Each structure stands twice: as C-alpha cells, then as structure tokens.
Amino acid sequence: MDETFEKTAEQAAAFQKIWMDSASKMIQAGLAAGPNSAPPEVLRQIRSGVFQALAESWEEFMRSPQFLEGMKQWMENAVAFRKVTGEFLAKARNEMQAPSRDDIDTIMLNIRHMEKRLLDRIEDLCQQVEALKAAAHRNPIPRKRKSPRAPQRTRKTTTQ
C-alpha cells in the first residue's frame, strides 16, 4: 500500500510540475509584450504565447511516463471490467436457462451455411433446367398424333 501511495504522490507531483511550468510560461508570454505595442497586438501575442505554452505542456504531459503508465493501467482495468461483466451476464443467462451469446452465434452460423448450400443447389437446378430447355429447342421431341375421332352420335329426342 505504501508503494501505491508513493507512486500516486509522484504522479501528482509530476502533474503539478507540468502545470506550474505551463502557468509560468503563460505569464512570461503575457509580459513579453512591449509597452509601446498597440493593445490588439498585445492581446494577439498573449493569446499566441498561451496557446504555445499549453501545447508544449500538454505535449510534455502526454508523453510523460507517468501519464502513459496511468493510461495503460486504465485500459487494463477497463478490459478486466468488461471481462468480469461478460462472465457475470453469461452466468446470469445460464442460471435463467436462457441461450448464451455463443449458442445464438453458432445457430446463426449454421443457418447461414444451410442458406448458402440451398442457394447453391437452387442455382445448380436452374442451370440444369436451362440446359434441358436448350436441348429441347435444338431437338424437339416428336409428338404422337391423335387418331381422328369417330363422329359423335347425336341423340334424337322425341317430344310428345
């Protein structure tokens, strides 16, 4: 625990040093303007100096080992938290006897494979039908002729 406290104190001190340097650079930029400068020019110089000092201090801060180590720890904690919550939710689904995400993904994958196989098979059947149609047009099959029909007898009805 003492190591953690010391490490945190060192990081806070480094952060404070960066901000103090930044503040001193901003003040120096504001005082660098000459007394004979026009007021808008003085304001532009102050603004430029402030922006330059902020950019330099943030560049230094973000490249510092303390910041990089803090970001690394934050990312590791975020990944660990996501893993723990995922496991917790999976356990809750299991307790409720609900399908897990892996089960649903497996079913969806199987349905996609089955759909692909069916579409491939239908495409093959379409090609076979087209080939049969083409062959039928090249070599038509002779049809049987129907025999002439015998004349139909008409029934005479007598009326009384």
C-alpha positions as CSV (number, residue, x, y, z in Angstrom):
1,M,0.0,0.0,0.0
2,D,2.9,2.3,0.7
3,E,4.2,1.8,-2.8
4,T,0.9,2.7,-4.3
5,F,0.7,5.9,-2.2
6,E,4.3,6.8,-3.2
7,K,3.6,6.1,-6.8
8,T,0.4,8.3,-6.7
9,A,2.3,11.1,-4.9
10,E,5.0,11.0,-7.6
11,Q,2.4,11.2,-10.4
12,A,0.6,14.1,-8.6
13,A,3.9,15.9,-8.2
14,A,4.8,15.4,-11.9
15,F,1.4,16.7,-12.9
16,Q,1.7,19.7,-10.6
17,K,5.2,20.5,-12.0
18,I,3.8,20.4,-15.6
19,W,1.0,22.8,-14.7
20,M,3.3,25.1,-12.8
21,D,5.7,25.2,-15.8
22,S,2.7,25.9,-18.1
23,A,1.4,28.7,-15.9
24,S,4.9,30.3,-15.7
25,K,5.3,30.1,-19.5
26,M,1.9,31.8,-19.9
27,I,2.8,34.6,-17.6
28,Q,6.1,35.1,-19.3
29,A,4.3,35.3,-22.7
30,G,2.0,37.9,-21.4
31,L,4.8,40.1,-20.0
32,A,7.0,39.7,-23.1
33,A,4.9,42.3,-25.0
34,G,6.5,45.7,-25.1
35,P,4.8,48.8,-23.5
36,N,4.7,50.6,-26.9
37,S,2.7,47.8,-28.6
38,A,-0.8,48.5,-29.7
39,P,-3.4,46.8,-27.4
40,P,-4.7,44.3,-30.1
41,E,-1.2,43.3,-30.9
42,V,-0.5,42.7,-27.2
43,L,-3.6,40.5,-27.0
44,R,-2.5,38.5,-30.0
45,Q,0.9,37.9,-28.5
46,I,-0.6,36.9,-25.2
47,R,-3.0,34.5,-27.0
48,S,-0.2,33.1,-29.1
49,G,2.0,32.6,-26.1
50,V,-0.7,31.0,-24.0
51,F,-1.6,28.6,-26.8
52,Q,2.1,27.7,-27.4
53,A,2.7,27.2,-23.7
54,L,-0.4,25.0,-23.4
55,A,0.6,22.9,-26.4
56,E,4.1,22.4,-25.1
57,S,2.9,21.5,-21.6
58,W,0.3,19.1,-22.8
59,E,2.8,17.5,-25.2
60,E,5.2,17.0,-22.4
61,F,2.4,15.7,-20.1
62,M,1.0,13.2,-22.6
63,R,4.5,11.8,-23.4
64,S,5.4,11.5,-19.7
65,P,6.0,8.0,-18.4
66,Q,3.5,8.7,-15.6
67,F,0.7,9.5,-18.0
68,L,1.5,6.6,-20.2
69,E,1.6,4.2,-17.2
70,G,-1.7,5.6,-16.0
71,M,-3.3,5.1,-19.4
72,K,-2.0,1.6,-19.5
73,Q,-3.5,0.8,-16.1
74,W,-6.8,2.4,-17.1
75,M,-7.0,0.3,-20.2
76,E,-6.1,-2.9,-18.4
77,N,-8.8,-2.1,-15.8
78,A,-11.4,-1.4,-18.5
79,V,-10.6,-4.7,-20.2
80,A,-10.8,-6.6,-16.9
81,F,-14.1,-4.9,-16.0
82,R,-15.6,-5.9,-19.4
83,K,-14.4,-9.4,-18.9
84,V,-15.9,-9.7,-15.4
85,T,-19.2,-8.2,-16.5
86,G,-19.4,-10.5,-19.5
87,E,-18.8,-13.5,-17.3
88,F,-21.4,-12.3,-14.8
89,L,-24.0,-11.8,-17.5
90,A,-23.2,-15.2,-19.0
91,K,-23.6,-16.8,-15.6
92,A,-27.0,-15.0,-15.2
93,R,-28.2,-16.2,-18.6
94,N,-27.1,-19.7,-17.7
95,E,-28.9,-19.5,-14.3
96,M,-32.1,-18.4,-16.1
97,Q,-31.6,-21.2,-18.7
98,A,-31.5,-18.7,-21.5
99,P,-29.4,-19.3,-24.6
100,S,-25.9,-17.8,-24.4
101,R,-24.4,-15.5,-26.9
102,D,-22.2,-18.3,-28.2
103,D,-25.3,-20.5,-28.7
104,I,-27.0,-17.8,-30.7
105,D,-23.9,-17.2,-32.8
106,T,-23.5,-20.9,-33.5
107,I,-27.1,-21.2,-34.6
108,M,-26.8,-18.1,-36.8
109,L,-23.6,-19.5,-38.4
110,N,-25.3,-22.9,-39.1
111,I,-28.3,-21.1,-40.7
112,R,-26.0,-19.1,-42.9
113,H,-24.2,-22.2,-44.1
114,M,-27.5,-24.0,-44.7
115,E,-28.8,-21.0,-46.7
116,K,-25.7,-20.9,-48.8
117,R,-25.9,-24.6,-49.6
118,L,-29.6,-24.2,-50.5
119,L,-28.9,-21.3,-52.8
120,D,-26.0,-23.1,-54.4
121,R,-28.3,-26.2,-55.0
122,I,-31.1,-24.0,-56.4
123,E,-28.6,-22.3,-58.8
124,D,-27.4,-25.8,-60.0
125,L,-31.0,-26.8,-60.6
126,C,-31.7,-23.6,-62.6
127,Q,-28.7,-24.3,-64.7
128,Q,-29.9,-27.9,-65.4
129,V,-33.4,-26.7,-66.3
130,E,-31.8,-24.1,-68.7
131,A,-29.7,-26.9,-70.3
132,L,-32.8,-29.1,-70.7
133,K,-34.7,-26.2,-72.3
134,A,-31.9,-25.5,-74.7
135,A,-31.6,-29.2,-75.6
136,A,-35.4,-29.4,-76.2
137,H,-35.3,-26.4,-78.6
138,R,-32.5,-28.0,-80.6
139,N,-34.0,-31.4,-80.8
140,P,-37.8,-31.2,-80.4
141,I,-39.4,-34.4,-79.3
142,P,-42.0,-35.6,-82.0
143,R,-45.5,-35.7,-80.6
144,K,-47.9,-38.5,-81.1
145,R,-50.6,-37.7,-83.5
146,K,-54.1,-38.2,-82.2
147,S,-56.2,-40.6,-84.1
148,P,-59.2,-39.0,-85.9
149,R,-62.2,-39.1,-83.8
150,A,-65.2,-41.1,-84.7
151,P,-68.2,-39.0,-85.5
152,Q,-70.3,-38.4,-82.4
153,R,-73.7,-39.7,-82.5
154,T,-76.3,-37.2,-81.6
155,R,-79.2,-38.3,-79.7
156,K,-82.6,-37.6,-81.0
157,T,-85.2,-36.8,-78.6
158,T,-88.8,-37.2,-79.4
159,T,-91.3,-34.9,-77.9
160,Q,-94.8,-36.0,-77.5
